[in-house]
Amino acid sequence: MTKYLVTGAAGFIGYHTCEALLQRGETVVGLDNVNDYYDVSLKEARLARLTGRDGFSFHRTDLTDRAAIERLFAEERFEVVIHLAAQAGVRYSMENPHAYVDSNLVGFMTILEGCRHTKVRHLVYASSSSVYGANREMPYSVHHNVDHPLSLYAATKKANELMAHTYSQLYQLPTTGLRFFTVYGPWGRPDMAMFLFTKAILEDKPINIFNFGQMRRDFTYVDDIVEGVIRVADHVAQPSPAWSASHPDPGTSNAPYRIYNIGNHQPVGLLRMIEIIEGALGKEAKKTFLPMQPGDVPETCADVNDLMQDVGFSPNTPLETGVSKFVEWYRSYYGV
């Protein structure tokens, strides 16, 4: 058995990751501050499904509590850290930027320091497709430049990658960043489009469709994300012998540092996604078409060749299958 720290354990991806690791027989320590960015009862319900399970323990702690995080690392001596806790959301970063600095920058530093001082074998952390920003070269590749973020959220995720590289270089701490692409599925986040649309349609309320529907997203089912996370965690980052200082590749390094995209690599139009939800619900949406919002991008598409080459996996759940499972969970959980 390996001892894992999973931060953001009460969150959407964190909860599913804990479930998968426990099913594999691992020892999992969960950490979350259970903040009120969205419905706390949903977070508590996820936690309730983990609490009491063999091999699981939980700490309700904030990442910015430096002394508490230092104690946790010193006492538990984790072998692998899967860092999924973050202040999420592109649009909210324009309303409350300080939350992103506290959680995504200060919080990430406490994790890096904990890993460094206790010789953690591998740190795997969540980045985001948002880092591609103004780049319009498709599909997005980890070998592309990502120096033009369009939101503070994206900037903090890019900063995490830079911070991780520094620790990989200075302290030989193996780190791997995972750029997630539009994750959805059961127990999903209420601020995400699929959740918002499903709720509104069932309540006979209109849904807001930005960029007048001319959006395409690489929707990625949560089980595929989790399989990618765990496979990568098992595959400890190594220095790339082909890396050249005269032609530096952004996706690799001469340090034990890697970056991967985890996306379904099959973008779907927003209007098609809504059609699939309507079909699963047996009900038509009332649509309000609006212009593009600041910080948003018209399309995302993941190049997952590096992920496939290194860990032998690429997401493949069709959107129709994933939406059906999400709607089934939504109806059951909310008694609709």
Salt bridges, closest charged atoms under 4 A:
GLU19 OE1 - ARG53 NH2 3.04
GLU26 OE2 - ARG24 NE 3.03
GLU44 OE2 - ARG60 NH1 2.94
GLU76 OE1 - LYS3 NZ 2.77
GLU76 OE2 - HIS59 NE2 3.73
GLU79 OE1 - ARG121 NH1 3.60
GLU113 OE2 - ARG116 NH1 3.02
GLU113 OE1 - HIS117 NE2 3.13
GLU137 OE2 - HIS144 NE2 3.44
ASP147 OD1 - LYS158 NZ 3.59
GLU161 OE1 - ARG179 NH2 2.75
ASP191 OD2 - ARG189 NH2 2.75
GLU203 OE2 - LYS199 NZ 3.19
GLU203 OE1 - LYS205 NZ 3.30
ASP204 OD1 - LYS283 NZ 2.90
GLU227 OE2 - ARG231 NH2 2.82
ASP234 OD2 - ARG24 NH1 2.80
ASP249 OD1 - HIS143 ND1 2.75
GLU275 OE1 - ARG272 NH1 3.12
GLU278 OE2 - LYS287 NZ 3.15
ASP296 OD2 - ARG91 NH2 3.08
ASP296 OD1 - ARG217 NH2 2.70
GLU299 OE2 - ARG216 NE 3.16
ASP306 OD2 - HIS143 NE2 2.97
ASP306 OD2 - ARG258 NH2 3.30
ASP310 OD2 - ARG258 NH1 2.94
GLU320 OE2 - ARG272 NH2 3.24
